[in-house]
Amino acid sequence: MDLTGIIACGAYVPRFRMGPETEGWTGSAERAVANFDEDSVTMAVAAGLDCIKDRNRQAIDGLIFASTTVPYAEKQGAAIIAAALDLRQDIFTADITDVLRAGTSGLRSALDSVAAGTARQVLVVAADSRQGAPRSETERNSGDGAAAFLVGTDDVFAEFAGFHTITDNMLDNWRSSGDPFIRSWEDRFATEEGLERIIPEAVAGFLDKYTLNIQDIDKVALYGPDARRHTRLARRLGINADQIQDPLFGSLGNTGAAFPLMLLVAALESAEPNQLLLTVSYGDGSDVLAFRTNSSLNGADTGAGGMGGHLESRAAITSYETYAKWREVWLTDDAARRPAPSSPSVSALWREANKNLRFYAGRCDACGYVQYPPQRVCVNCQAMDESSSVRLSDKAGEVFTYSMDYIAGAVDTPLVVSVVDFEGGGRVICMMTDRELEEVKVGMPVSMSFRKLRVVNGIHNYYWKAIPRRFAALESEQVGG
C-alpha cells in the first residue's frame, strides 16, 4: 500500500524585520515584515517556489491556498498562485480562509485527497499578513510569512500518521468585513476559555485516539499567540523543552494561518528518521496532525531556502515610520500628491497572463534566441512564428544595467529599474525591490519575485520584480526609511 505524506516542503520569510534596531518600535523582540508590495498571495507564491523548485510541475493535480488575509473577498487566490507557479490548467484549486486553522485544514484536505486517489500530488500553501492596531500587543507579536507542502505517495519522507480535530465556536479574536485590524476580547477569557481549554482537549483526544502518551511525541509544532502564552500552554500539556519546536517569537512572530505549518517545516529541517512530529493549530477549535519521518528524510526536499535560510537572510527596518508607510493604513504621506493611477484593463490582464503571471519568454526554434516579451518574429534570425515558451521566473539572473528614479512617487524612493540578463538567455526590464541602494550594481546576482504592482478599483495587479539573490550572503543589514 502506498504511503501518503509529505514529499517536499518549503517556506518564505520576508527579508525585512522590525526589532531592537528599529527606531520607534516598541516591541522587545524581532518580527518579520512583508514589504509594501507583498501580500499573502505573493508570499504563497514564494513559498511554493521554494517547495517545488526543479520538480515536475505537470505532476501536480491540485493547489490549496490557506490564509485569513486573502486579497479578494470574491475571487480565488489559489487561481492566481497556480498561474504564477505555472501549474497545469486542469487541476483543482481551493481557498480555505476566515479561520486561523485554515493551514492545517488545507493540509489535511490535501492528504485526504491523495489518500482517496483523486489526486497524485497536491500543493498546499499557507500565508498570512495580519495587521494589529498600531503599537498594540497583536502588532508586536504578529509576523508575516508562508509555508508550502507537496503531498503525495512517491518519495514520502514524512508519513501521515493520524489526526484529531475539534470545532468550538469561540469569539476570542476576529475581524469583520471592512476591519483593517484584528479585534480581541478580554485576555484572561480568551486564554482560559479558549486557547488553554481547546488545544489541550484536542491534543488529549489525539493521544487517546492513537493510544499514545505525550512523551511518545518527538517534536511539537505548537500554535501560540505570543511567547508567554506559548510557554504556558506547553507547560499545561506536559511537553518537555526538548519536545517543543522553537516558536520563533524572537525572530519571526505569529504568522497566523501559516504559523503551525512554518514551525512544522522548521521541525522537519532538523528532524531525524523515525521521529513522530505533531503540528497543532488553533482557531474555532483545533487541528492536530501527526507525521512520522522515515529514512528518506536524509537528503529530503525541505526547500531551497526553507525556514533556516530565510530567517538568516534578513535586513532591519531603521524606523517604524517606514513600516507605517508600507502599510498605508494609518499613515498618509502628503509630500507628493499625484493623480490616481488608472484602472488596469481586465481584458488585458487576462490576455497577457502567460507573459505577466506565468512569466513566459519565447525561445526561437530556429536559432535558440530567447526574447521577452515573446514576439512573432525573432529579432536575431527573423524566423517567423517559430518559437516555444520558456519560463523565466525560476531562472537565475544578473543586472546588466539599471537606473534610479527619484521623482516617480514610488513608495520605496528611488524607484530602481533594472535590466536583467538570465542564465540560458533572455533579457527583461523590470523594477527591483527588497534592495538597498549601496548593493545595486552592474553584475549583481538577482532572482525574480512575484509582487503586487498596485491595487486600483479593487483590482490587484501582480507582476514579477527582481530582488537581490538571497542565501548567497547572510549578513544582517539595515534598510533606511
N, C-alpha and C positions, 0 to 999 in steps of 0.2 A: 504494500500500500504506500502510495506517495505521501511524503511528509509535507505538511503545509506550514509555512512560516516566512521568515524574513530572508530574502536573498540579496538585498542591498539596502543601504541606508545612507542618509546624508543630512546636512544641516546648513543653516545660514544664520550668521550673526552679523548685523551691520558693522561697518568699520568704526563708526563713531560711538563714543561713550561720554556720559556725564559722570563726574566723580569729584574727588577732592581737589583736582586741578582746575575745575570749572568755577569761575567766578560767579557768585550769586546762587550757586547750587546749595541747597540746604541739607541734602542727604549726606550721610557719612560714608555710604558705600557707592560703588560704581554701578551704572546700569547702561545697557545697550540702547542706542537711539537710532531709529531709522532716519535717513536723510530726507530732505524736503521732497525729493522725487521718488520716494519709496512708499509702498503701502503693502497690505497683506498679499496682494496678487504678485507684485514684483518680488517680494521675499520668498513666496512659494515657488516661483519660477527658479530663483537662485538655489533653493534647497533641492528642488527637483533635478536641476543640472548637476549639483554636487552628488546626488544619489545615482543617477543613471549614467553619467559620464559617457564612456565609449560603448555602452550596451546597445543592443539592437532595439531601437525604439519601435520597430514594427511588431515586436512580440508583445507589446503592452496592450492589453484589451480594455482597460478602464482606468479612469482617474477620479479620485475623490478629493475634494478640497474642503478642509475644515477650518473655520475661522468665525470669530464673533465680530469681525470688522471688515466684512466683505464690502467692496466699493459700491455695489449696486444693491438696491432693495428689490428690484425686479430685473434681473439678468444674471446669468450664471457666470460666476468667476472661474469655475473649472474649465469652461469652454475657452476662455482667454488663455489660461495656463496651458491647456492642451495644444493650442495653436503655437504659443511661444516655445514649447518644448518639442514642436514638430512631431506630434504623435499622429497616428492614423486617424482618418475621419470616422471610420466605422467602429468606434469604441463607445462605451457608456461613460458618461460623466455625471457627477453629482456634487452639489454643495451641501455640506452639513454645517449648520450655523445656529446662532442665537443661544448657545449654551457653552459653558467653559469646558465641558467634557466632550465637545464635538470631535476633538482629535482622536481620543481613544474610541469613540463611537465609529468614526470613519475607518480606523484601523481594523476594528472588529468586523465591520461590514465587508471590508476587502478580504479578510481571512475567510469569512463565511462564503463569499462568492467563489473564491478559489477552491475551497474545500468541497463546495457543491458541484464544481466542474463547469460553472457558467463562464468562467474566465481562467486563462492560464496565468497571467500576470496582471496585477493591479497596482498602480502607483497611488500612494496616499501622501498628500502634502497638507501640513497644518501650519498656519501662520497667523500672527496677530500683532496689531499695533494699537493697543487700548490706551485711552487717554484719561488721566485723572485730573481733577481740578488743579490749577496752578498752586504749587507749594504744598499740596496735600500729601497724606501718607500713601495714597494709591499711586500718585505720580512718582514718589520716591522709590516705591517698591516694585513698580512695573518695569518691564523691558520689552524690547522688540526682537522678534526672531522667527525662525521657521525650522521645521523638521520634515524629512521625507523618508518613506519606506517603500521599497518594492517588494510586494508579496507574491509568492509563487510556490512551486513544488520542486523545482530543479535547483540544485546547489544551495539548499537551505542551510544557513549557519546558525539560526535561532528558531527552533521549532516551537510552534504554538502549543502551549501546554495547558491551557484552560482559561476560564474567565468566570467572573461573577459580577452582576450588575444589580444595583438597586436604584429606584427612582423615587425621589422625595421632593414634593413641591415646597421649595424654600426660597423666600424672597429676602435674601441677605445682601446680594449685590445685583444690580440691574441697570439697564439703560434703555429707556423708551425711545420710540422713533422721534428724531429731532434733538435728542440729548447729545451734546458733544462730549460729556464726561460721564464716567461711571458713577452711579449713586450707591451708597451703602447704608445699611441700617446700623443700629447701635452695636458696638463692637462685642460686648460680652454676650449678647443674644446670638449674634452671627457665629461666634466661636463655639459657645457651649451647646446651642441647639442645632447648629448647622455643621460646621467643619468637624468638631471633635465628637459629634454623635454619629454622623453619617459615614465618614470614612472608616472608623473602627468597626462599624456594623458591616460594611462592605467587605473589609479585609477578613473579619471573623467568618463571614459567610463563605468566602473563597476557601479559607483554610478548612472549614468544616466540610465543604463540598468535596474536597480532594484529600481529606484525612491527612492534613499536614499541620505542623507547628510553625510558628513564626521563625524559629531557629533553623528551619529547613530552607529558608529563603537566603540566597547568597547576596542579592543586591535589590534594594527597593528604590525605584524612581518615584518619589512621593510628591504629590502636589502640596503646596503651602502658599498662602498669600504673602507671607513675609518670613524672615529668618526666625523671629521669635516664635511665631505660631507653628512653623515647620518643626522646630526643635521640640516644642510641647507635644505636638501630635506624634512625633516619632517615639517620644518617651511613653506616651499613653499606649501606643501599640506594642511596646516592649521590644522595639528594634534597637539592636546594639549599634554603636557608632560605626563599626566596620561594615555593617549591612546597609547603611544609608548612602545612596548616591549623593554626592555633593550637590546641594540645590543651587549653587552659583549665585546666591544673592549678593555677593560682594563683587561680581564681575558681569552679571547678565541681567538679573531681575526676573520677575514673574512675567512670562510671555504668554499668558492666557491659555487659549486652547492648544497652543504648541508646547506649553511648558513641560508636562509629563513626558511627551514624546521626545523633546530635546534632551531631557535627562536620560531617557532610555538610550538614545544614540550615544551619549557620553558613557553610559554604563557598558554598552556593547564594545566601545573602543578600548576599554580596559579589562574586559571580561576574559575568563579562561574557559576552555571547553568543559562541558558538563556542569554548568552553573545554572541555577534557577533564578531568573530575574522577574521582578514584578514592576509594572507601571500602574500607578494609582492616580486617577483623575477625580475631579470634584466639580459639581455644578448641577443643581436639581437632582442630586443623587451622586452616585459614584460608579465608575467602571474600574475593575481590577482585571488586568490582562497579564498572563504569565508566559514566559518564553524560556526554553532550555537550550543553551548553547551546545554545539557538538564539535567534532574535530575539524569541521570545515571552517570554524571561526578563525583558525590560523590563516592569515592572508585574506580574510574576508573583505568584502566590498563595503567599507564603512565610510566612504566619501572621500573626495579629493581633498577637501579641507576639513570636513567633519566639524565636530564641536571644538576639538583641541586647536586646530589650525585657525579657525575663525576667532576664537577667544584671544589667541595670541596676537593676531593681526588687528591692531587697534590704533585709533587716534583719538585724543581727548579734545572735546569742545572747550574752548577757552572761556566762554561766557554763557550764562543761562539765556541771555537775550538772543543769542544765535538760535538756540533751540526753540524759543518762543516764536521767532521769525519763521522758522521752518514749518511750525505747526499752523500758523496763520489763523489761529482761533481766538486768542485773547490779546494779540498784539498786532497792530497795523502800522505800516511804515508809510508816512505821508511825504517822504522825501522826494519821491519821483512818481507823481500820478501820471498814468498813461491810459490811453483808450483801452477799453476792454477788448480782449482778443476775440476774433470772430469764431463762431461755432464751426467745428470741423464738419466736413461733409461725410455723412454716414455712408452714403453710397461709395465714396472714395475710400473710406476705411475698409469697407467690405471688399472692394475691387483690388486693393493693394495689400491685402492681408499676407500673401506669400512674401512680398517684399518687406513689409514693415514688421510683421509679427513673427513669421517663421524665418525671416531674415535670409531669404534666398538670393544668391547671386546666380549668374549664368556662366557656365563653362562651355566655351566653343568646342564642338565635337571635332572640328577640323584641325585647329591648332592648339587647343588646350588653354587659351587665354581666358581668365576669369574677370568678369566685369560686373560692377554693381552701380546702379540697378541694372537688372537684366535688360538687354536690348535685342531687337530682331537681327541687327547687323553687327557682326564682330568688328570692333574698332581696330583689331590687329591684322586680320586677314580678309575682312569684308565678306566672309561667308554669311549667308542669309538664312535665318530660321533653322540653324543647325547648332543648337545649344541644349545643355542639360542643367537642371537645377543643382546647386551646391549650397549647403547650409554654412553660413559664416559665424553663427552665434557661438559655436564652441571651438572656433579657431583661435590660436594664439596670434597676437599682432604686436606691432610696434609703431610708434609715432614717426611718420615721415616728415611732417611739419605741423605747425599749429599757429593759432592767433589768439589774442586775448581782447575781448570787447568789454570796455568799462562803461559803456553808455547804453547797453542793451536792456537795462532794467531787470536783469536776472536776479533771482534770489541769492545765488552764490557768485556775486560780482567779484572778479570779472568772469564773463562767460568765456569758457575755454572751448574753442572749436578746433578739432584735430583732424588731420588726415592720417588714417591708419592703414598700414600695409599688413596683409595677413600671410601667414605661412602657407605655402601652396598656391599663392596667387590671390589677387583681389585687393581693391583699394576702396575705402569708404571715407566720406566726410561726415563727421558726427560730433556731437557735444561730448565733453569729458566731465565726469562727475566724481565724487569721492576723492578729489585731488587737493594737494597743497601746491601753491604756486611755485615754490622752490624746487619741487620734484618734477615739474613738467619740463621736458626737454626732448629734442630730437633723438630718436633711438630708444625712447622709454618703452619698456615692455608693458603691454596693456591686455586686458580681457574685455569682452563685451558683456554688458549687464542690461537686463530688461528693466526699463524705468518708465515713470509717468512723466509725460511732457507737460500736460495741463489738464484741468477739468473745466469745461465750458458748457453751460446749459445742461449740466448733469452728465455729459459725455466724457468718459475717462479715456484720454488719448495716450496710448503707450507706444514706445519705440525703444530701440537699442542705443545705449551710450557706451563710450569707452570708460574704463576705470583702471587705475594703477593695478597691475597684476599682484594679487595677494599671495601670501605664502612664500614669496621669494625672499623677502626680508621681513623680519618680525620685530622691528623696532617699535617702541612706544613713542608716539609723536603727539604734537599739539596742532589743532586746527583753529585758525583765527576766526573772529567774529566778523 
